[in-house]
């Protein structure tokens, strides 16, 4: 899967499923502080990523993921 496909799918579910304002979505955006993703949202993200990308997120692997770019990097490392 290409990087731009990953970024587009992530962008879509952030807007459609988590109702995050499109203008807030940027590579350097902090997941928690800028996008307002909390632990309940993270549960939704796990389910969405499993459906859209076909792998399970391991919480310990996400411990250092703070920005949207890092999140896309993580997905790319699993599906690339």
DRENDRENDO-476490 format. One line per field, with one value per residue (C-alpha): z, y, x; residue in one letter. Coordinates in Angstrom, 3 decimals. Each point is the difference from the previous one (the first is absolute). Layout:
% DRENDRENDO-476490
w <- Z, ...
v <- Y, ...
u <- X, ...
code <- a, ...
END
This chain:
% DRENDRENDO-476490
w <- 0.000, -0.966, 2.627, -1.600, 0.202, 3.702, 0.673, -1.938, 1.863, 3.354, -0.961, -1.043, 3.235, 2.145, -1.723, -0.544, 3.052, 2.680, -1.284, 0.172, -1.811, -3.309, 0.550, 3.145, -1.916, -0.758, 0.214, 3.045, 1.829, 3.436, 0.257, 3.562, 0.306, -3.529, -1.228, 3.376, -0.328, 3.380, 1.236, -1.207, -3.452, 0.013, 0.434, -3.135, -1.841, 0.812, -1.531, -3.054, -0.655, 0.237, -2.618, -2.371, 0.236, 1.138, 3.106, 3.741, 1.814, 3.012, 2.716, 1.016, -3.583, 0.078, 3.238, -1.778, -2.757, 0.662, -3.413, -2.999, -2.065, 2.537, -0.102, -3.809, 0.274, 2.377, -2.373, -2.936, 1.933, 0.439, -3.498, -2.107
v <- 0.000, 3.421, 2.703, 2.344, -2.745, -0.472, 3.741, 0.293, -2.898, 1.404, 3.457, -1.473, -1.874, 2.920, 2.233, -2.505, -2.258, 2.190, 3.286, 1.889, 3.340, -0.348, 3.159, -1.531, -2.974, 0.554, -2.259, 1.843, -0.022, -1.583, -2.817, 0.809, 3.757, 1.270, -2.595, -0.749, -3.773, -1.583, -3.595, -0.672, 1.321, -2.222, -3.070, 1.090, 0.573, -3.539, -1.450, 2.285, -0.766, -3.735, 0.326, 2.419, -1.208, -3.620, -0.083, 0.375, 2.986, -0.987, 2.678, -0.369, 0.808, 3.177, 1.298, 2.404, 1.025, 3.623, 1.614, -0.832, -0.509, -2.527, -1.781, -0.235, -1.166, -2.739, -1.160, 0.103, -2.164, -2.628, -0.010, 1.219
u <- 0.000, 1.344, 0.626, -2.550, -2.663, 0.726, -0.197, -3.269, -1.641, 1.130, -1.284, -3.363, -0.613, 1.146, -2.557, -2.829, 0.208, 1.587, -1.480, 3.305, 0.063, 1.800, 2.058, 1.543, 1.385, 3.686, 3.076, 1.350, -3.356, 0.192, -2.542, -1.045, 0.506, -0.762, -2.487, -1.619, 0.336, -0.670, 0.065, -3.558, 0.867, 3.063, -2.227, -1.887, 3.284, 1.154, -3.179, 0.180, 3.686, -0.687, -2.767, 1.720, 3.604, -0.300, 2.204, -0.429, 1.493, 2.073, -0.319, 3.651, 1.059, -2.082, 1.575, 2.352, -2.417, -0.921, -0.621, -2.125, 3.169, 1.309, -3.356, 0.146, 3.640, -1.136, -2.740, 2.418, 2.481, -2.731, -1.522, 2.914
code <- x, x, x, x, x, x, x, x, x, x, x, x, x, x, x, x, x, x, x, x, x, x, x, x, x, x, x, x, x, x, x, x, x, x, x, x, x, x, x, x, x, x, x, x, x, x, x, x, x, x, x, x, x, x, x, x, x, x, x, x, x, x, x, x, x, x, x, x, x, x, x, x, x, x, x, x, x, x, x, x
END
